[in-house]
Amino acid sequence: MELRRTLGLADVTLFFVVAGSNLQWVATAAAAGPSSLVVWVLGCLAMFVPLSVCVVYLTSRHPDEGGMYVWSKRAFGPFAGFFTGWTYWASNLPYFPALLYFAAGNALFVGGGSGGALGLSPWYFIGVSLFGLTLATVVNVLGLDVGKWLNNVGAASRWIVTLLLIGIGILAWWKFGPATPVTAQTIRPGFAIKDVIFWSVIAFAWTGPEAISFMGGEIRNPRRSIPYGLAMAAPAIAVIYVLGTAAVMAALPSHDVNASSGVMQAIAAIAARIGWSVVTPVAAVLVAVSCLGSCGAWLGAVARIPFVAGIDRYLPPVFGRMHPRWGSPVAALLTQAGIAAVFIFLGQGGSSVKGAYDILVSSTVLITMLPFMLLFASAIKLDAEPPPPGAVRIPGGRWTIAVFALVGLATTVVAAVLAVFPADDDPDKVLSVLKIFGLTALVVGSGAAVYLAGRRRQTVTE
């Protein structure tokens, strides 16, 4: 079946915004204190810039459906391609619950408060997460013609609520003074364990430019739309992260910021002080919708990985088929939604709500960094090939690609190591580490088993 070129430049730009940013990282950074502002900038230089350069370069040369899967396969062979696709796809399974837990925590402010006992109920978070996962799956099953609107509305909601947050922060600074003092001492990054663990989260937060490449076959003129869309989205992403974090700290002392609901904490606190309480439920809805947009964007993008694996016959042929009417990989979407639902319950088992959230985030960071190692290595390897007509020329040529790829590779390795360390306030650090390693081992081991089964299936049919 021929793929439909559904996404235009505006859709691609909004996709980058909703997939390349998330307000949950703004809250996490604000809770870390003023030094997070410096870490944001360093993370941008160490991860976002190298990743963007490599993605633009690789996409312009190989704008195929499957993105990283295709690049690694071309550079290092079938197993590398499958491993890259599998680990990237699987890393999103714990990410969906973490994202939807964040949406649930902020949705509590729709009633004007933090939810009281409901905010401590695991069943509330599980229920909201399952609802969000179902909605994102349904719109993607109906095809990108429908699914892209959830992405676009989510991106617009994120931008609007960020502007509202920044306005609240400026107002709080002007009327009451900064709640979190920013001085030469507090802005200096620390090197304690909790500080360096935080760096891995920031490195992960700056990923996202690679996601659109999985749908390269469904973008109109991808060689043009992807670099232009990323160039337009990058300033918006930076504003969301850096100025959003500064605004939260202007409204609240950093030690009082809840990493899972800090954005709404800040808005609600200042809105109540100045008598604008009506702003709080509106902002809560915008935050929740923006999270649903992210969930829809990532769910749709990564479903293209098992679709390509199905075409290559590493997965059953049903995964390699698009729905004849909707043009969506239905089998891949339903399968990953079902597995993500299981992860919602696995992350919660034996943990508090906060503990489950931390475990899901750490597992996501660790698993995600594995395919990025191969992405950066692929950029170096494929640079030896002659460029096709229409490929984007990177200033500096091979040296530029090599330098940025090596910087990105080093950042990825360090972030993967740091992601394993549990939070300082984790009541059972050993259990948390075991869960992180257990989820990672489950992903890698199951991927190896699926690959071997696929190879046997190929041998039988040849």
Secondary structure, DSSP 8 states (H G I E B T S, - for coil): ------B-HHHHHHHHHHHH--HHHHHHHHHH-THHHHHHHHHIIIIIHHHHHHHHHHHHH---BTTHHHHHHHHH-HHHHHHHHHHHHHHHHHHHHHHHHHHHHHHGGGGTS--GGGGG-HHHHHHHHHHHHHHHHHHHHT-HHHHHHHHHHHHHHHHHHHHHHHHHHHHHHHHH--SS---TTTTS---SHHHHHHHHHHHHHT--TTGGGGBGGGBSSHHHHHHHHHHHHHHHHHIIIIIHHHHHHHHS-GGG--TTTHHHHHHHHHHHHTT-TTHHHHHHHHHHHHHHHHHHHHHHHHTHHHHHHHHTTSS-GGGG---TTT-S-HHHHHHHHHHHHHHHHHHHTTS-HHHHHHHHHHHHHHHHHHHHHHHHHHHHHHTTS---TT----TTHHHHHHHHHHHHHHHHHHHHHHTTS--TT-S-HHHHHHHHHHHHHHHHHHHHHHHHHHHHHHHHH-
